Amino acid sequence: MSISILHRADREKDTLRNIKETKGFTVNIVSEAWIEHANVASVNAPADCSEWVITGLTKVESVCSI
C-alpha cells in the first residue's frame, strides 16, 4: 500500500499532521455508489472544519485488523 499527500508550501495538510500526531490512519474502500460523496472530502477546508459534515457520509469507529 502507498499513501500520497499533496505537499503545500504554506502548511502541512491536515491528513499528514494527523498521521504524524496519532501514528496511524484508516484506509476506507468506497463503493462506486459513494464515490462522489467521498470525493467531497478532498476539498481544501480549514483545519477546524470537518469534511464529514459536507460529504453526506456517516462516520464510524475504525476496526483494527492487525
N, C-alpha and C positions, 0 to 999 in steps of 0.2 A: 504494500500500500504506500502511496505517497500523498502528501498534502502540499498544496501550493497556496501561499498567501501573498497577495499583491503588496509590493513594497511602496510605502508612502514616505516622501521626504519630510513631511511636517510632523507626523506622529505615527506610532505603531497602530496597525489595525487592531480592533478590539479582539478579534479571534486570536491573533498572536499573543497579545497581552494576557488574555485569559488562559491560554495554554501554558505560558511561562509561569503564571501565578498558581495554577492548580496542578500542573504537571500531568494533565490528562485532557482528553477530548472525546466526544462521542461521534461516531460515524452513523449517519442516517441514510438509509437507502429508500428513496422516494419512488412510489409507483407513478406511472405515467399520468394518472388522473390528478395528481397533486403537484406536478412539475411547476406550473405557473405560480401556484401558491408559494412553493419553496423558493422559487426564483426571486420573489419579492424580498426575501430576507437578505439579498445581496446588495440592497441599497446602501448608500453611504450615509448612514444615520449617526447622530451624535452618540457618544458612549453611554449617556444616561437614557437613551431611547431604546426600548425593547422592540425588536423587529417582530416578535411573536404577535403583538397587537395588530399589525397590519397584514400579516400573512393569511389569517383565517384558519391557521392550523392550531392544533391542540398540543400544548407542552406536557410531556410526561417524564417521570424519572427514568434515567438510563439504567440499563441492566448490564452488569459486568459479566462477560462470558469467559474470563480467563480463570 
